Amino acid sequence: MIDIYVLYRKATNPRPFNRFFESAGFGKAYDYLKTQELPEAFIIKRSRGSVAAPATAFVHPLIALEFLRWLNYSVYVEQLSDLLTSE
């Protein structure tokens, strides 16, 4: 699982984090994973932050990809293009 909060903290001028969980892309990815009969714990695990530890949002890799697309589409497309065209 991937902690998308780590990615979010590195972003410049990010949108409000919780809006991602209201997005159509998240909904589609989540629904797809549920059709695969994955337990909730393998799709998403969130924890609130505290003074001792920052908040976390561990998600399935498919949801992490959707998060990257939602967070910064230009960077997502550039990295995907580089991956697909590399030899």
Secondary structure, DSSP 8 states (H G I E B T S, - for coil): -EEHHHHHHH-SS---GGGGGGSHHHHHHHHHHHHTT--GGGTEEEE---SSS--EEEE-HHHHHHHHHHH-HHHHHHHHHHHHH--
